[in-house]
Amino acid sequence: MIGAASTMAPVLSARSLAIGWRGKGALAQGIELELRSGELAVLVGPNGSGKSTLLRTLVGTQAPLSGDASILGQAVGRLSVEERARRAATVFTDRFDSGYFSVFDIVAFGRYPYTDARGALSDRDVAAVEAAIASAGLAELAGRPFSELSDGERQKALVARAVAQDCPLLVLDEPTAFLDASARVEVFHLVRRLAREAGKAVVLSTHDIDHALRYADRLWLMDGEHRFSSGSPEDLAASGAIGRAFASGGLVFDALTGTFRPELGAEPRSVEIVGPEGVPREWARRLLERLGFEEGRGDGAVARIRIEEGGCGLAFVLETEGGAPERASSYDELASMLRSLR
């Protein structure tokens, strides 16, 4: 294993990097980035903006159009395949035929940079494979055929293979694609733990903006207009960069909540919510958004929702000007009342 990088020196860096294919123009240029041990960078951007191309360029499997990328201070273009394999472990979206290989066999492939010509595993290699499987929560599945795993279990096994490779840098391209909600969360928890506890520098690309904003130390944003931005999730959300990158007819990025919502129009109708902050109020806000309203205050609101919590459970009281208050005991009943205001 390459010695652990200093917390002050970047594990991965790029300077004046342009990516794409020669003769077809650049997908993005002027890319400047750094990633250190213990950090998780999440790469986001619209389809076709060049996320996979950037990742392949950073690890040296695709040549840059200009500029350079470095791992542990050495330009990737000058590293041999073996040297790159000791510095960066990758998981790309390419499908492969796993045959009759077990989970243990698949993860053991991560040890190939350290084995002899016969590929025999030493005791140290076996220990590294077992530790990687355990870190992914797959110890009970080590002997199961890879082909019998669920999509989420397969992704975790491939991440475990990268962990077994024992590199300072992990690069994962869309590891949460096609996974259900719980499996996506598990993968994000796993890679964050690898950064925090194992001191890895981790890069992950995803279309899941919500999880990117929740988990990333650094957000890398490609906007589809040949531009690249790097910063904390908070900075890129507050600056409007995320909203501009994903601008789409009918949808807007709400920097306050960190989510996308339907565009409500020039003068959306507002409803005031009165009640303590907490789960009931947050879901009342979401209900308003789904029905085409927004939360407002004072004279501009067409109605008021008063949230009451007592011994009989949760209740919503809808108050409109000139009308008698209406009482609802569920969000479903409240939704029916609100629809009448439209």
C-alpha positions in Angstrom: 0.0 0.0 0.0 1.2 3.5 -0.7 1.9 5.4 2.5 -1.0 7.5 3.8 -1.1 11.0 2.5 -0.6 13.9 4.8 -3.8 15.6 5.9 -2.3 18.8 4.5 -1.4 17.4 1.0 -4.2 16.4 -1.4 -4.6 12.8 -2.4 -6.2 13.8 -5.6 -5.8 17.1 -7.5 -6.4 18.6 -11.0 -5.1 21.7 -12.5 -6.5 23.5 -15.7 -8.0 20.2 -16.6 -10.2 19.8 -19.8 -12.0 16.6 -20.5 -13.7 15.1 -23.5 -12.7 13.4 -26.7 -10.3 14.9 -29.2 -12.0 16.1 -32.3 -15.4 16.4 -30.5 -14.7 19.3 -28.2 -14.5 19.6 -24.4 -17.3 18.5 -22.1 -15.8 20.7 -19.4 -12.6 22.7 -19.0 -10.7 24.8 -16.5 -11.3 22.1 -13.8 -9.5 22.8 -10.5 -10.0 20.4 -7.6 -8.4 18.9 -4.6 -9.4 16.0 -2.3 -7.7 15.0 0.9 -7.6 12.0 3.2 -10.8 11.6 5.1 -12.9 13.6 2.7 -15.9 12.5 0.6 -16.5 14.4 -2.6 -19.8 13.8 -4.4 -20.0 14.6 -8.1 -23.3 15.7 -9.5 -24.6 17.1 -12.8 -27.2 16.7 -15.5 -27.1 13.7 -17.9 -24.4 14.1 -20.5 -22.4 16.7 -18.6 -19.3 14.5 -18.4 -19.3 13.0 -14.9 -18.1 9.5 -15.9 -15.6 11.1 -18.3 -14.2 13.2 -15.5 -13.8 10.3 -13.2 -12.0 8.2 -15.8 -9.7 11.1 -16.6 -8.9 11.6 -12.9 -7.8 7.9 -12.5 -5.9 7.8 -15.8 -8.1 5.5 -17.9 -8.9 8.4 -20.3 -6.5 11.0 -21.4 -7.2 14.7 -20.7 -7.6 17.2 -23.5 -5.3 19.5 -21.6 -4.1 20.1 -18.1 -3.4 17.2 -15.7 -4.6 15.2 -12.7 -2.4 13.9 -10.0 -2.7 11.2 -7.3 -0.4 11.7 -4.3 1.5 14.4 -6.2 2.2 12.3 -9.3 0.6 12.9 -12.7 -1.6 9.9 -13.5 -0.6 10.0 -17.1 3.0 9.0 -16.0 1.9 6.2 -13.8 2.0 2.5 -14.9 -1.2 0.4 -14.7 0.3 -1.3 -11.6 1.1 2.0 -9.9 -2.3 3.4 -10.6 -3.9 0.3 -9.1 -2.0 0.9 -5.9 -3.2 4.5 -5.7 -6.8 4.4 -6.8 -9.5 1.7 -6.6 -12.5 2.2 -8.9 -16.0 1.0 -9.3 -17.6 2.0 -12.6 -21.0 1.1 -14.0 -19.8 -1.5 -16.5 -21.6 -4.8 -16.1 -19.6 -8.0 -16.1 -20.3 -11.7 -16.1 -19.6 -12.9 -12.6 -19.9 -16.6 -13.6 -19.9 -18.8 -10.5 -17.7 -16.5 -8.5 -18.7 -16.0 -4.8 -18.8 -12.7 -3.0 -15.4 -13.7 -1.5 -14.0 -14.3 -5.0 -15.2 -11.0 -6.3 -13.8 -9.0 -3.4 -10.5 -11.0 -3.7 -10.0 -9.5 -7.2 -9.2 -6.3 -5.4 -5.9 -7.9 -4.2 -4.5 -8.4 -7.7 -2.0 -5.5 -7.4 -0.3 -7.4 -4.5 -0.4 -11.0 -5.6 2.3 -13.0 -7.5 2.0 -14.1 -11.2 -0.2 -17.0 -10.2 -2.6 -14.7 -8.3 -2.3 -16.8 -5.1 -3.6 -15.1 -2.0 -1.3 -14.8 1.0 -2.7 -14.9 4.6 -2.4 -11.1 4.6 -4.5 -11.0 1.4 -7.2 -13.2 2.8 -7.3 -11.1 6.0 -7.7 -7.9 3.8 -10.5 -9.5 1.8 -12.4 -10.7 5.0 -12.0 -7.2 6.6 -13.4 -5.5 3.4 -16.4 -7.9 3.3 -17.1 -7.2 6.9 -16.8 -3.4 6.4 -19.5 -3.6 3.8 -21.8 -5.7 6.1 -21.6 -8.8 3.9 -19.8 -11.3 6.2 -22.8 -13.7 6.2 -22.9 -13.6 2.4 -19.2 -14.2 1.7 -19.8 -17.7 0.3 -22.9 -16.9 -1.7 -22.6 -16.7 -5.5 -22.4 -13.0 -6.6 -25.1 -13.7 -9.2 -27.6 -14.4 -6.5 -27.2 -11.1 -4.7 -29.7 -8.2 -4.8 -28.7 -5.1 -6.7 -27.8 -3.4 -3.4 -25.8 -6.3 -2.1 -23.9 -6.4 -5.5 -23.0 -2.7 -5.2 -21.7 -3.2 -1.6 -19.7 -6.2 -2.8 -18.1 -4.1 -5.5 -17.3 -1.3 -3.0 -15.8 -4.0 -0.8 -13.6 -5.1 -3.7 -12.3 -1.5 -3.9 -11.7 -1.5 -0.2 -9.7 -4.7 -0.4 -7.5 -3.0 -3.0 -6.3 -0.9 0.0 -5.7 2.4 -1.9 -5.7 5.9 -0.5 -8.3 6.9 -3.2 -11.7 5.3 -4.0 -13.6 6.4 -7.1 -17.2 5.2 -7.5 -19.3 6.0 -10.5 -23.0 5.9 -9.8 -22.9 3.2 -7.1 -26.5 4.0 -6.1 -28.0 3.7 -9.6 -31.0 1.3 -9.7 -31.0 0.8 -5.9 -34.0 1.2 -3.7 -34.2 3.9 -1.0 -32.7 1.9 1.9 -29.9 0.5 -0.3 -28.9 4.0 -1.4 -28.7 5.1 2.2 -26.6 2.1 3.1 -24.1 2.8 0.3 -23.8 6.5 1.3 -23.3 5.5 5.0 -20.6 3.0 3.9 -18.6 5.4 1.8 -18.8 8.1 4.5 -17.5 5.6 7.0 -14.6 4.7 4.8 -13.7 8.4 4.6 -14.1 9.1 8.3 -12.8 6.0 9.9 -10.4 4.5 7.3 -9.1 7.9 6.2 -9.8 7.3 2.5 -10.3 10.0 0.0 -13.6 9.1 -1.7 -15.2 10.4 -4.9 -18.7 9.3 -5.7 -20.9 10.4 -8.6 -24.7 10.3 -8.3 -28.0 11.8 -9.6 -29.3 11.8 -6.0 -29.0 15.5 -5.1 -30.7 15.1 -1.7 -28.1 12.5 -0.5 -25.2 14.5 -2.1 -26.2 17.6 0.0 -26.5 15.5 3.1 -23.3 13.5 2.9 -20.7 15.3 0.9 -17.7 17.2 2.4 -17.1 18.6 -1.1 -19.6 19.0 -3.8 -18.3 18.8 -7.4 -20.8 20.2 -9.9 -20.8 19.9 -13.7 -23.5 22.1 -15.2 -23.6 20.8 -18.8 -22.3 24.2 -20.1 -18.6 23.2 -19.9 -18.3 24.6 -16.4 -17.1 22.9 -13.2 -17.6 24.1 -9.6 -16.2 22.8 -6.4 -17.3 23.8 -2.9 -19.2 22.8 0.2 -22.8 21.7 -0.5 -24.0 24.8 1.5 -22.0 27.2 -0.6 -23.1 25.8 -4.0 -26.8 25.6 -2.9 -26.8 29.2 -1.4 -25.0 30.7 -4.5 -27.6 29.3 -6.9 -25.1 27.1 -8.7 -27.1 24.0 -8.2 -30.3 25.6 -9.4 -28.6 26.9 -12.6 -27.0 23.5 -13.3 -30.3 21.7 -13.1 -32.6 24.4 -14.5 -35.5 22.7 -16.2 -38.9 23.8 -17.4 -41.4 23.4 -14.6 -38.9 22.6 -11.8 -36.9 24.9 -9.5 -34.3 24.2 -6.9 -35.3 25.4 -3.5 -32.1 26.5 -1.7 -33.9 26.8 1.6 -34.9 23.1 1.8 -32.3 21.6 -0.6 -34.9 20.0 -2.8 -36.5 20.4 -6.2 -40.1 21.5 -6.4 -42.6 22.4 -9.1 -42.5 26.0 -10.2 -45.6 27.6 -8.7 -45.9 30.5 -11.1 -45.6 34.2 -10.6 -48.2 34.6 -7.9 -48.6 31.3 -6.0 -51.4 31.2 -3.4 -50.0 31.0 0.2 -51.4 29.4 3.3 -50.1 30.2 6.8 -49.2 27.3 9.1 -49.5 27.9 12.9 -48.0 25.4 15.3 -44.8 24.1 16.8 -41.9 23.2 14.6 -41.5 19.5 14.1 -42.7 16.5 12.0 -46.4 17.5 11.7 -45.5 21.0 10.5 -42.8 19.9 8.0 -45.2 17.4 6.4 -47.9 20.1 6.3 -45.4 22.2 4.3 -44.9 19.3 1.9 -48.6 18.8 1.5 -49.0 22.5 0.5 -46.2 22.2 -2.0 -47.7 19.1 -3.6 -51.1 20.8 -3.9 -49.6 23.9 -5.6 -49.6 26.3 -2.6 -46.7 27.8 -0.6 -46.3 28.6 3.0 -47.0 32.3 3.7 -47.7 34.6 6.6 -50.2 37.4 7.5 -52.6 39.2 5.2 -51.2 37.6 2.0 -52.4 34.1 3.0 -55.7 32.8 1.7 -56.1 30.5 4.7 -54.5 29.3 7.9 -53.7 25.8 9.1 -53.6 25.5 12.9 -51.9 22.4 14.1 -53.1 21.1 17.5 -51.6 18.2 19.4 -53.5 16.8 22.4 -54.8 13.7 24.1 -56.9 12.8 21.2 -54.0 12.9 18.8 -53.0 15.3 16.0 -55.6 17.7 14.5 -55.6 20.3 11.8 -57.9 23.3 11.9 -58.3 25.1 8.5 -59.4 28.7 8.9 -60.5 30.8 5.9 -61.7 34.4 5.8 -65.4 34.5 6.3 -65.8 30.8 6.7 -66.3 28.5 9.7 -63.2 26.6 10.8 -63.0 23.1 9.5 -61.3 20.3 11.5 -59.3 17.4 10.1 -57.7 14.5 11.9 -55.4 13.4 9.1 -53.4 14.8 6.3 -55.7 13.1 3.8 -58.7 15.0 5.2 -56.7 18.3 5.3 -55.8 17.7 1.6 -59.4 17.5 0.7 -60.1 20.8 2.4 -57.3 22.5 0.7 -58.3 21.3 -2.7 -61.5 23.3 -2.3 -59.5 26.5 -2.0 -58.1 26.0 -5.5 
